[in-house]
């Protein structure tokens, strides 16, 4: 037990020039105290592809080729007596921040403010429900942007409302 509480050994020797590195050799652990670390140029991040300064949306929507943004398909299905489900499919992923109720019109009227707009994971499909008893709708789309910055030219499409599943069209 005496070894654990032994008296300190001889005092440490004062620092002398003999332990310092030889002239011309760098110190063993980087630059000396007070010397700033070396500065390395950092690469710039990629420039954003849209005016909202965002390149990715949910990590999987990116800018594609410089193609014009167009509508590939519009499907309108009757859900109830006075409800329709509208699905718009684009040729590329769209910027969801550009889809606002005032940019989509049905029969010349803007979508109501309380309409919920859904997007698929790929970002090329927009879906919403609204009240309508008509058998055909005139859908207007303007100002929708793709992730490559392309703005869709105003489009007007007339669509027939499909009967609900299980509803007999022969009546």
C-alpha positions as CSV (number, residue, x, y, z in Angstrom):
1,X,0.0,0.0,0.0
2,X,2.9,2.3,0.5
3,X,3.5,2.4,-3.3
4,X,0.2,4.1,-4.0
5,X,0.9,7.0,-1.7
6,X,4.6,7.3,-2.4
7,X,6.3,10.7,-2.3
8,X,6.8,12.4,-5.6
9,X,10.0,11.6,-7.4
10,X,12.5,14.2,-8.4
11,X,11.1,17.5,-9.7
12,X,10.7,17.8,-13.5
13,X,13.7,19.2,-15.3
14,X,13.2,22.7,-16.7
15,X,12.7,23.0,-20.4
16,X,15.9,23.5,-22.3
17,X,16.8,24.1,-25.9
18,X,17.9,20.5,-26.2
19,X,14.4,19.1,-26.4
20,X,13.2,21.6,-29.1
21,X,13.2,20.3,-32.7
22,X,16.2,21.0,-34.8
23,X,16.3,24.1,-37.0
24,X,14.3,23.6,-40.2
25,X,12.2,20.7,-38.9
26,X,8.5,21.4,-38.0
27,X,7.3,20.8,-34.5
28,X,6.0,17.2,-34.0
29,X,2.3,18.1,-33.6
30,X,1.6,20.8,-36.3
31,X,2.3,24.5,-36.2
32,X,3.3,26.1,-32.9
33,X,0.9,27.8,-30.6
34,X,-0.6,31.0,-31.9
35,X,-0.2,29.9,-35.5
36,X,-3.6,29.8,-37.4
37,X,-4.5,26.6,-39.2
38,X,-3.9,26.6,-43.0
39,X,-6.8,27.9,-45.0
40,X,-8.1,25.7,-47.8
41,X,-10.5,27.0,-50.4
42,X,-13.9,25.4,-50.1
43,X,-16.0,24.4,-53.1
44,X,-19.1,26.4,-53.7
45,X,-22.4,24.6,-53.3
46,X,-24.4,23.9,-56.4
47,X,-26.5,26.8,-57.6
48,X,-30.3,26.5,-56.9
49,X,-32.5,25.6,-59.8
50,X,-35.6,27.6,-58.8
51,X,-36.2,31.1,-57.6
52,X,-37.1,29.8,-54.1
53,X,-33.4,28.9,-53.6
54,X,-34.1,25.2,-53.2
55,X,-32.6,22.4,-55.2
56,X,-34.2,19.3,-53.6
57,X,-37.7,18.7,-52.3
58,X,-38.0,15.8,-49.9
59,X,-34.7,14.6,-51.2
60,X,-35.9,13.1,-54.5
61,X,-37.2,15.9,-56.8
62,X,-34.5,17.5,-58.9
63,X,-34.3,19.6,-62.0
64,X,-34.5,17.5,-65.2
65,X,-33.7,18.3,-68.7
66,X,-34.8,21.6,-70.2
67,X,-38.1,20.3,-71.4
68,X,-41.2,22.4,-71.7
69,X,-43.6,21.7,-68.8
70,X,-46.8,20.1,-70.2
71,X,-49.8,18.2,-68.9
72,X,-49.7,14.5,-69.9
73,X,-53.1,13.5,-68.5
74,X,-56.1,14.9,-66.7
75,X,-58.5,12.4,-65.0
76,X,-61.8,13.6,-63.4
77,X,-63.8,11.0,-61.5
78,X,-67.1,11.3,-59.7
79,X,-66.7,10.4,-56.0
80,X,-70.2,11.2,-54.8
81,X,-73.4,12.8,-56.2
82,X,-71.8,16.3,-56.0
83,X,-68.1,15.6,-55.6
84,X,-65.4,15.0,-58.2
85,X,-61.8,14.0,-57.9
86,X,-59.4,15.8,-60.2
87,X,-55.9,14.3,-61.0
88,X,-53.5,16.2,-63.2
89,X,-50.3,14.4,-64.4
90,X,-47.4,16.5,-65.7
91,X,-44.4,15.4,-67.9
92,X,-41.9,16.1,-65.1
93,X,-41.8,16.9,-61.4
94,X,-43.3,20.3,-60.5
95,X,-42.4,22.7,-57.8
96,X,-45.2,22.2,-55.2
97,X,-44.7,25.8,-54.0
98,X,-45.9,27.1,-57.4
99,X,-49.2,25.3,-57.2
100,X,-51.7,27.7,-55.6
101,X,-55.5,27.8,-55.8
102,X,-55.5,30.9,-57.9
103,X,-53.4,29.2,-60.6
104,X,-56.0,26.4,-61.3
105,X,-59.4,27.3,-62.6
106,X,-62.5,25.2,-63.1
107,X,-65.0,26.6,-65.6
108,X,-63.4,30.0,-65.3
109,X,-63.5,30.2,-61.5
110,X,-60.5,29.9,-59.2
111,X,-60.4,26.9,-56.9
112,X,-61.8,27.6,-53.4
113,X,-59.3,28.5,-50.8
114,X,-60.3,25.5,-48.6
115,X,-59.4,22.9,-51.3
116,X,-56.6,20.6,-50.2
117,X,-54.1,19.9,-53.0
118,X,-52.1,16.6,-52.8
119,X,-48.9,15.6,-54.6
120,X,-47.5,12.1,-55.3
121,X,-44.0,11.3,-54.1
122,X,-42.4,11.8,-57.6
123,X,-44.0,15.2,-57.8
124,X,-45.5,14.9,-61.2
125,X,-49.1,14.4,-60.2
126,X,-51.5,16.9,-58.5
127,X,-54.8,15.8,-57.0
128,X,-57.7,17.6,-55.4
129,X,-61.4,17.2,-54.8
130,X,-64.1,19.7,-55.3
131,X,-67.9,20.1,-55.4
132,X,-69.4,19.8,-58.9
133,X,-72.4,18.1,-60.4
134,X,-71.5,18.8,-64.1
135,X,-70.6,16.0,-66.5
136,X,-67.7,18.0,-68.1
137,X,-65.3,20.6,-66.7
138,X,-63.1,23.2,-68.3
139,X,-59.7,23.1,-66.4
140,X,-57.4,26.1,-66.7
141,X,-53.8,25.9,-65.5
142,X,-51.3,28.8,-65.4
143,X,-48.0,29.7,-63.7
144,X,-47.0,26.2,-62.5
145,X,-43.2,25.8,-62.4
146,X,-41.0,22.8,-62.9
147,X,-37.8,22.3,-60.8
148,X,-35.7,23.4,-63.7
149,X,-37.3,26.8,-63.6
150,X,-39.6,26.3,-66.6
151,X,-43.0,28.0,-66.2
152,X,-45.9,26.3,-67.9
153,X,-47.7,28.3,-70.5
154,X,-51.4,28.9,-69.7
155,X,-53.4,25.8,-70.7
156,X,-57.2,25.3,-71.0
157,X,-58.5,21.7,-71.1
158,X,-62.0,20.4,-71.4
159,X,-62.5,17.1,-69.5
160,X,-65.4,14.6,-69.2
161,X,-66.2,13.4,-65.7
162,X,-65.9,9.7,-65.4
163,X,-68.6,7.8,-63.5
164,X,-67.8,6.6,-60.0
165,X,-66.7,3.0,-59.6
166,X,-69.8,0.8,-59.1
167,X,-72.1,3.4,-60.6
168,X,-74.0,2.0,-63.6
169,X,-73.8,4.4,-66.6
170,X,-76.8,2.7,-68.4
171,X,-79.3,4.4,-66.0
